[in-house]
Amino acid sequence: MAINLTKGQKINLAKSSGELFKALSFGLNWGSIEKKGWFSNSKEAVDLDGSCAIFNKNKELVDIVYFGNLKSKDGSVKHSGDDLKGDEKGDDGIDNETISIVLETLNPAVDQIVFILNSFRGHDFSTIPFARIKVRDGIGNGTSVIAQYDIAKDPKFNGFVSMVMGKLYRNHEINSWDFKAIGEPTTDQKLIDTVATVKSLYLS
């Protein structure tokens, strides 16, 4: 059963057997906004953009993977592509965008990968009916969900269009990976500005 994460919660991403995961997927799922009219309702498309910023142990930016750069330099981190609408018929449980990471082939210099969410058309997060990040064991929608973190319908997100969702980082003590749910909105308007905020505030 998947762990429902709360803000600030950390989990170790080693299997109960002690075996390390070979690959992980970070899926984003969200819905379009219902617009009520006099005679009928309609759906307004919501374009959220999931991205990740990749850093080495010296906190230097190694790469950014997003809809404009779908693959990291070493090919281990991949983005599924841009979803411009969100779920128009309610939550179908299928990830709208996915960032997959093959841990076995990841550049050994990589120490932290931070996941970022931007609302491209300026819909603030408090208006989106549902939005969550899922951590999956392996690559693809058919893989099991290890943990998930709901990131929408919270009053603190009112007026914000950029967010630091969480980070994957090396646990050097046990030679494994941990994930931390961050869930902090930022005042940034552009991805590159959010990456700068991540570097100054959310790296360990």
C-alpha positions in Angstrom: 0.0 0.0 0.0 1.3 3.5 -0.9 2.4 5.9 1.8 0.5 9.1 1.9 3.2 11.7 2.5 2.8 14.8 4.6 4.9 18.0 4.2 8.4 17.5 5.4 8.1 13.7 5.6 11.1 11.6 4.5 11.1 8.0 3.3 13.9 5.7 2.4 13.7 4.2 -1.1 15.2 0.8 -0.4 13.0 -2.3 -0.5 12.1 -4.2 2.6 14.6 -6.9 1.5 17.4 -4.3 1.5 17.6 -4.4 -2.3 18.0 -1.1 -4.0 15.5 0.1 -6.5 16.9 0.0 -10.1 14.5 2.7 -11.5 11.9 5.1 -10.2 9.2 7.2 -11.8 7.8 10.5 -10.4 4.3 10.9 -11.9 2.2 14.1 -11.9 -1.6 13.8 -12.1 -3.9 16.8 -12.1 -7.4 17.9 -13.3 -8.8 20.7 -15.4 -11.0 23.4 -13.8 -14.8 23.2 -14.1 -16.3 26.4 -15.3 -20.0 26.9 -14.5 -22.2 28.7 -17.0 -25.9 29.7 -17.2 -26.9 26.7 -19.2 -24.0 24.2 -19.1 -20.6 23.6 -17.6 -17.3 23.4 -19.4 -13.7 22.5 -18.6 -10.8 24.9 -18.6 -7.5 23.3 -19.5 -4.8 23.4 -16.9 -1.2 23.2 -18.1 1.1 22.2 -15.3 4.8 21.6 -16.0 6.8 19.1 -14.0 10.5 19.5 -14.1 13.5 18.4 -12.1 16.8 20.1 -11.3 19.8 17.8 -10.9 22.7 18.8 -8.6 26.0 17.2 -7.6 27.4 16.9 -4.1 28.9 20.4 -4.3 25.4 21.8 -4.9 26.3 22.7 -8.5 23.5 22.4 -11.1 24.3 19.5 -13.4 21.2 19.5 -15.6 17.5 20.5 -15.9 15.0 18.0 -17.3 11.6 19.5 -18.4 9.3 19.7 -21.4 11.9 21.6 -23.4 14.7 19.2 -22.5 13.3 15.7 -22.3 16.5 13.8 -21.4 19.5 14.4 -19.1 23.0 14.4 -20.5 23.6 10.9 -19.3 20.2 9.6 -20.6 19.2 8.3 -17.2 16.5 10.9 -16.4 13.7 11.3 -18.9 10.5 13.4 -19.2 7.4 12.0 -20.8 6.5 15.2 -22.6 4.2 18.2 -22.0 0.5 17.7 -21.0 -1.4 20.8 -21.9 -4.8 20.0 -20.4 -5.0 17.8 -17.3 -7.8 15.3 -16.7 -11.0 16.7 -18.2 -13.3 13.9 -16.9 -12.2 13.7 -13.3 -9.3 11.9 -11.8 -8.4 8.9 -14.0 -5.5 7.9 -11.8 -3.1 8.0 -14.8 0.0 10.2 -14.6 -0.3 13.2 -16.9 3.5 13.8 -16.9 6.2 11.4 -15.7 9.9 11.9 -14.9 11.7 8.5 -14.9 15.1 7.9 -13.4 17.2 4.8 -14.0 19.3 4.8 -10.8 21.7 2.1 -12.0 23.0 4.3 -14.9 22.7 7.7 -13.2 25.9 9.8 -13.2 27.6 8.9 -9.9 28.3 12.6 -9.4 24.5 13.3 -9.0 23.6 13.8 -5.4 20.2 15.5 -5.3 17.3 15.7 -7.8 14.6 18.3 -6.9 11.2 18.2 -8.4 9.5 21.5 -9.4 5.9 22.3 -10.6 5.0 25.4 -12.5 1.5 26.5 -13.7 2.2 27.6 -17.3 -1.0 29.6 -17.8 -1.0 31.1 -14.4 -3.7 29.0 -12.7 -2.9 29.2 -9.0 -2.6 25.9 -7.2 -5.6 26.5 -4.9 -8.0 26.4 -7.8 -6.9 23.1 -9.3 -9.3 20.3 -8.3 -6.6 17.7 -7.6 -2.9 17.5 -8.1 -0.4 14.9 -6.7 3.0 13.5 -7.2 3.4 9.7 -7.1 6.7 7.8 -6.6 6.6 4.6 -8.5 8.8 1.5 -8.4 10.0 1.3 -12.0 9.0 3.1 -15.1 5.5 3.5 -16.4 1.9 3.9 -15.2 1.6 0.2 -14.6 4.2 0.1 -11.9 3.3 0.1 -8.2 3.0 3.3 -6.3 5.5 3.5 -3.3 4.3 6.9 -2.0 2.2 9.9 -3.0 1.9 13.5 -2.0 -1.2 15.6 -2.6 -0.3 19.2 -3.5 -3.6 20.9 -4.4 -6.6 22.5 -2.7 -4.6 24.0 0.1 -5.3 27.6 1.0 -1.6 28.3 1.5 -1.2 27.9 -2.3 -3.6 30.7 -3.1 -2.0 33.0 -5.6 1.0 30.8 -6.3 2.0 29.4 -9.6 5.3 27.8 -8.8 6.2 25.1 -6.2 9.0 22.9 -5.0 7.4 19.5 -4.7 10.1 17.3 -3.2 13.6 16.0 -3.6 15.4 12.7 -4.2 18.8 12.6 -2.5 21.5 10.1 -1.7 21.6 8.7 1.8 25.4 8.2 2.1 25.1 6.5 5.4 23.4 3.4 4.0 24.3 3.8 0.3 20.7 4.3 -0.7 18.2 7.1 -1.8 15.7 9.0 0.3 12.8 11.1 -0.8 11.5 14.2 1.1 8.1 15.8 0.5 8.7 19.6 0.5 5.5 21.2 -0.8 6.6 24.8 -0.6 5.2 27.5 -3.0 7.5 30.1 -4.3 6.9 33.6 -5.8 9.0 32.7 -8.9 7.3 33.0 -12.3 9.9 31.2 -14.4 11.6 27.8 -14.1 15.1 29.1 -14.0 14.1 31.4 -11.1 12.6 28.5 -9.2 15.8 26.5 -9.8 17.8 29.4 -8.2 15.4 29.3 -5.2 15.9 25.6 -4.9 19.7 26.1 -4.9 19.6 28.7 -2.2 17.0 27.1 0.1 16.3 23.5 -0.4 19.6 21.6 -0.9 21.2 19.7 1.9 
